[in-house]
Amino acid sequence: MATTYNNLFLDTRARLRKAGIESGQLEARELICYAADKSREQFYRDMSLYVSGEMERRVEELVQRRLAGEPVAYIVGEWEFYGLPLDISSDVLIPRIDTEVLAERGILRARAAGEGARVLDLCAGSGCVGLAIAANAPDCRVVLGELSEGALRVCKQNVRRNELNARVTCLSVNAMEPPASSLWDFDVIVCNPPYIPTGDIEGLDHSVKDYEPHMALDGGEDGLDFYRFIAAKWKNAIRLGGTLIFEVGIGQAPDVENILAQNGFEQIQTTADTQGIWRVVEGTING
């Protein structure tokens, strides 16, 4: 019996959901769009059309990869964050919806800093946070700082893809070394550092543990190594009145608040994500 795009979509969605994949609906659509090389608009328009046997085989292959645990963003090579389309490779973490809170706080701070505000996205990964800030705070300039060469390549692709070359630059930066003298005078530093305690990585879901880059996950013995170092060594790179904004893991907010306080940050505040988890901690340098 001939299959329509709609049948294929419903079948794929049911299989993914049966496998316990909560976002089965979204993922089924992404896999079929990728296999058919269609935009979402084309996919919805063509729902009643029949698919070829070749197309069914292609989707089947992708579904098998997904059911084996490979994240859909790595299969299709892209993902969306804060409304921006982004290239994704296995050199970078897949942008999470939780991280939109970090982007949001960064956007508000960058806008408040006014024209010519300088923003650094440290441990930039795919560049998702810095690019969201650049796109939504049009008066600011953004540096994407990242150590991994593969991730830096992805950052550069995403700057081009979102046509932000005029205001966003990419630099090789090691967050665990004090900043070079060229990296000073930022109004805002946003950072989503590695924060999983080393001993917990083995216990992560295998779609994370086996596919995502460990360099972007491992935060040292208690998960707080990057927070300690950055709060101590990078505060000189922040202008007076400027802000350091961290994403934190579940249960880490009180420790990170203390780390900021110990390093002379003031007006420390914490923001929850959509799940009610304390996700972002920020503090200001006043003098």
Steps between C-alpha positions, in 0.01 A plus 500: 500500500632844406601720792446875525729743679232523767494121554880490510504782754236340725675163486843652577357706785333191651824300484706774662244553776481126563877507550447762774609802294288782642553740211396231251277736304768762441768237431285308251442820306873592503607153380248495214581859394868407495445176304277677246710819492187702570443809711235473772263703283547258210455204734164629627392593146586152365339294778250335262759408234631145465860417586730276297634169626847655493376780726350248745833314512688824566269590788527145637880531508480831689243363746726201572788738580273698729369187676862390553544821702654749257348845567286633217697828482816306412314290244359802315800728570300796622279623780310813594576718801319821596348508151838475323586209269839356598742250350579225752772234499617246754773752596241708686227446756149510360338829610241435773181692562621554862788708363259755350482649852873577482450661158205701631694639798790581265269682257350711781846590637639578155205726420536676835870563432397702194669573171837335440456253787765227493388145570710184537347155470761288679497121435285592199450151352273548199490875573128475575493736802723772356317493167160525670631808687643656183174442310283647777721784625594665170723769654748254652812325376560137594808282531448121490785350703556126465799265540392201288603542136199301380263717704668818375433384142131455589494849660635654178242314288222625728618862489485482119172310494331769710673786314654644816859534369497877546456477879617153607857369504628153594818451701691202636473550877577270792262586784734325746785743431497868602376722214748650255530877525302533175200342676406784732229754551193285458163627622364147512664158517259210453626150565348153483805308621548125540329427835443126530708347785753263342361199688147565373581488127483120482145513639369749242244394242691321227380744233706759693785284630571318173443782252560843653855634552630417850719809491179705512353296788776431754508764774752326724451303819205702636399658168601849616857535365409742221286722725783538751763580240290735285359697797853551634706548185261654249349771716774740386367463146168652609443877506383667819125455508532197273349160566612136498211262422532123546276210413511242782398138544215379721577579864817701425352851531579552875865394450541727198338793686761448774784482248392833348465661843847378607646663189349841566196486275193687626126514421510122460176363362371165380239423233301178455438324168159397366511184715546709817866392538743774614696519178681834470712684759639848436696764684630850432843657549457839664853588600 
